[in-house]
Amino acid sequence: MNLAERLKHIKVVRTVLYAVVGVFTYPGLALINKIKIEGTEHLKNLPKSNVLFVSNHQTYFADVITFIHIFCAIKWRKKNRLGLPYYLLNPFTNLYFVAAEETMNGSIISRVFKLAGAVTVKRTWRADGKDVKRELDKTDTYKIDKALDKSWVITFPQGTTKPFAPGRKGTAHIIKNNQPIVIPVVINGFWRAFTKKGLSFKKRGSLLSIRFKEPMIIDYSAGVDEILDQVMDAIEQSKKFMLKGKHHLANVFDK
């Protein structure tokens, strides 16, 4: 285990990092843009481990940073709002998020953000900007299993910011193998407010929406394809949701 891997498991390191990142990103979420949070009542009384959040994905970093803000606010008993960010004085750090290894090694900023709890995995379908086809690395699955065993984990089943991209079976395998509590999340507005990397503004005054749904009822004995279809419906990224809203069409054409 290298130094970076060791550091991200040290609570004080992540506490300081969350506080620093939180201070710099709070204005962009709650002041420069508007944030609408729904469904945090579904997160009440969740266990401290084996909870998997599955969400659609719109930017590399802003999505995850927003989750961190919300979980920190919930720790301070706030419901469906951030309010003043004093929650950063004692942030929620029992959290990991799945991210592409290539993305997290792409810049100095992303390498630093890895310390916030990134579980890096190798994409099985894309590498260095090219389409590839390779087998799932069992080491990656093990890392996610290990993170779930002790904490909450956020994953993006599509593995890309492209709307309505197909889900990846790795998420279904994780669910089937670990039988976690699965919380689906639907986000929107991030693609409009931020650039793809989520580190600079594209349109100020945008509405950022995050909706947590009830825990999914899953038959863990079902096949991987069936579980994945259920997940994609829950995060509203399956084909039947594609043309339901103008914002979805705008999202597609904006790419």
C-alpha atoms as one frame of an Amber mdcrd trajectory, in Angstrom:
protein
   0.000   0.000   0.000   1.563   3.294  -1.105   1.607   6.519   0.918  -1.504
   7.989  -0.754  -3.484   4.837   0.014  -2.367   4.945   3.635  -3.243   8.633
   4.025  -6.809   8.331   2.739  -7.605   5.816   5.459  -6.501   8.210   8.220
  -9.536  10.036   9.575  -7.737  13.260  10.504  -6.350  13.588   6.959  -9.799
  13.214   5.442 -11.328  15.542   8.037  -8.911  18.320   7.091  -9.353  17.632
   3.362 -13.165  17.655   3.588 -13.071  20.920   5.501 -10.747  22.617   2.998
 -12.577  21.326  -0.091 -15.901  22.116   1.541 -15.008  25.744   2.270 -13.911
  26.370  -1.324 -16.844  24.559  -2.968 -19.738  25.667  -0.742 -20.270  29.047
  -2.519 -20.561  27.351  -5.905 -23.218  24.981  -4.605 -25.323  27.181  -2.351
 -24.585  30.828  -3.211 -23.551  31.147  -6.857 -26.000  28.381  -7.777 -29.103
  27.083  -6.023 -29.321  23.639  -4.483 -32.454  21.565  -3.961 -32.149  18.453
  -1.803 -34.915  15.885  -1.373 -35.301  12.574   0.414 -32.711  12.812   3.185
 -35.309  11.257   5.477 -34.493   7.968   3.717 -30.950   8.167   5.101 -32.034
   8.302   8.718 -30.887   5.377  10.854 -28.845   3.753   8.107 -26.108   1.407
   9.367 -22.507   2.618   9.329 -21.456   0.083   6.713 -22.667  -1.869   3.677
 -24.687   1.029   2.270 -24.315   1.630  -1.458 -25.459   4.846  -3.131 -26.076
   4.438  -6.873 -26.417   7.624  -8.879 -26.363   9.067 -12.370 -23.258  11.087
 -13.134 -22.849  14.564 -14.676 -19.401  15.910 -13.741 -16.149  14.327 -12.597
 -15.982  15.948  -9.166 -18.885  18.310  -8.391 -21.323  15.415  -7.961 -19.218
  13.664  -5.325 -18.349  16.913  -3.547 -22.063  17.673  -3.228 -22.700  14.248
  -1.702 -19.999  14.991   0.863 -21.611  18.316   1.773 -25.022  16.673   2.168
 -23.761  13.787   4.299 -21.888  16.238   6.534 -25.047  18.343   6.914 -27.109
  15.250   7.767 -24.579  14.358  10.460 -25.465  17.728  12.024 -29.174  16.765
  11.809 -30.064  19.005   8.913 -32.855  17.787   6.657 -32.980  18.476   2.922
 -30.740  21.545   3.205 -27.163  22.620   3.718 -27.615  25.885   5.580 -24.453
  27.478   6.915 -21.444  25.176   6.456 -20.460  24.898  10.123 -20.938  21.155
   9.566 -17.425  21.214   8.086 -16.046  21.615  11.603 -16.829  17.939  12.161
 -17.476  16.388   8.740 -18.843  12.959   7.895 -15.845  10.910   6.754 -17.193
   7.354   6.780 -17.452   7.465   3.016 -15.774   6.163  -0.126 -16.573   6.745
  -3.778 -15.778   4.664  -6.835 -13.834   6.509  -9.536 -11.924   5.648 -12.692
  -8.208   5.262 -12.043  -7.389   7.181 -15.213  -9.499  10.159 -14.085  -8.085
  10.276 -10.578  -4.498  10.182 -11.857  -5.131  12.833 -14.512  -4.024  15.945
 -12.606  -2.518  17.165  -9.361  -5.956  18.251  -8.111  -7.509  14.862  -8.845
  -4.605  13.095  -7.134  -5.175  15.187  -4.020  -8.909  14.509  -4.178  -8.139
  10.770  -4.155  -7.315  11.248  -0.485 -10.981  12.101   0.123 -11.775   8.404
  -0.214 -11.558   7.393  -3.864 -11.721   3.683  -4.608 -10.036   3.671  -8.004
 -10.950   1.054 -10.596  -9.822   0.326 -14.140 -12.490   0.873 -16.792 -13.167
  -2.333 -18.689 -14.484  -0.516 -21.746 -12.283   2.581 -22.144  -8.666   3.597
 -21.554  -6.592   6.590 -22.669  -9.537   8.003 -24.602 -10.016   4.843 -26.673
 -12.598   2.059 -26.587 -11.182  -1.172 -25.198 -12.499  -4.492 -24.019 -10.874
  -6.163 -21.071 -11.851  -8.416 -18.208 -12.948  -7.007 -14.854  -9.999  -6.736
 -12.484 -10.894  -8.798  -9.407  -8.644  -6.555  -7.336 -10.972  -3.632  -8.089
 -13.992  -5.624  -6.935 -12.155  -6.582  -3.764 -11.376  -2.926  -2.996 -15.047
  -1.971  -3.291 -16.129  -4.965  -1.194 -13.628  -3.946   1.484 -14.871  -0.336
   1.474 -18.500  -1.484   1.830 -17.521  -3.707   4.724 -16.690  -0.655   6.847
 -18.434   2.371   5.335 -20.843   3.946   2.861 -19.869   3.828  -0.807 -21.014
   5.980  -3.744 -20.886   4.484  -7.218 -21.989   5.636 -10.646 -23.214   2.554
 -12.537 -22.770   4.160 -15.969 -19.120   5.007 -15.341 -19.433   8.091 -17.529
 -21.013  11.538 -17.478 -22.829  10.830 -20.746 -26.613  10.729 -20.069 -28.446
   7.448 -20.652 -25.244   5.506 -21.239 -25.709   1.801 -20.455 -25.051   0.643
 -16.927 -22.031  -1.533 -16.197 -22.503  -5.024 -14.807 -19.836  -4.472 -12.181
 -22.351  -2.558 -10.061 -24.808  -5.460 -10.194 -22.057  -7.907  -9.215 -21.181
  -5.716  -6.214 -24.830  -5.649  -5.138 -25.271  -9.380  -5.620 -22.083 -10.279
  -3.755 -22.408  -7.874  -0.799 -26.207  -7.564  -0.470 -25.953  -3.938   0.701
 -28.704  -1.445   1.383 -28.952   0.302  -1.988 -30.034   3.961  -2.077 -30.754
   5.291  -5.584 -30.018   8.963  -6.227 -31.116  11.146  -9.122 -29.160  14.346
  -9.763 -29.601  17.089 -12.310 -28.355  20.576 -13.149 -24.663  19.875 -12.582
 -24.006  19.512 -16.308 -25.508  22.951 -16.815 -23.757  24.698 -13.921 -20.243
  23.249 -14.169 -17.735  22.189 -16.783 -17.267  18.465 -17.201 -14.540  18.270
 -14.578 -16.808  20.167 -12.177 -14.088  22.588 -11.123 -15.203  25.735 -12.934
 -18.530  27.380 -13.750 -20.379  27.105 -17.024 -23.676  28.800 -16.111 -24.180
  30.614 -12.809 -27.569  30.661 -11.115 -28.345  27.073 -12.101 -30.574  24.806
 -10.033 -28.729  21.764  -8.696 -31.099  19.009  -7.658 -30.305  15.881  -5.655
 -33.088  13.429  -4.851 -32.508  10.443  -2.581 -35.031   7.657  -3.051 -36.141
   4.937  -0.674 -33.846   1.925  -0.290 -34.354  -0.494  -3.150 -36.081  -3.820
  -2.640 -33.771  -6.253  -4.397 -33.898  -9.978  -4.936 -30.214 -10.722  -4.434
 -30.665 -14.162  -5.979 -31.761 -12.590  -9.272 -29.453 -12.485 -12.258 -26.925
  -9.716 -12.799 -28.799  -8.321 -15.806 -32.064  -8.131 -13.871 -30.440  -6.318
 -10.942 -28.714  -3.876 -13.288 -31.995  -3.118 -15.084 -33.603  -2.405 -11.720
 -30.787  -0.040 -10.767 -30.938   1.843 -14.066 -34.689   2.334 -13.655 -34.150
   3.564 -10.085 -31.636   6.230 -11.133 -33.865   7.141 -14.092 -31.279   6.408
 -16.745 -33.015   3.561 -18.556 -34.534   3.961 -22.013 -38.033   4.581 -20.709
 -36.831   7.772 -18.982 -34.863   9.110 -21.939 -37.518  11.392 -23.423 -39.586
  12.141 -20.329 -38.203  15.599 -19.640 -36.909  18.608 -21.546 -33.871  18.745
 -19.296 -32.879  15.280 -20.475 -33.056  16.330 -24.107 -31.108  19.501 -23.347
 -28.509  17.426 -21.567 -28.061  15.152 -24.578 -27.719  18.009 -27.052 -25.410
  19.992 -24.769 -22.726  17.307 -24.906
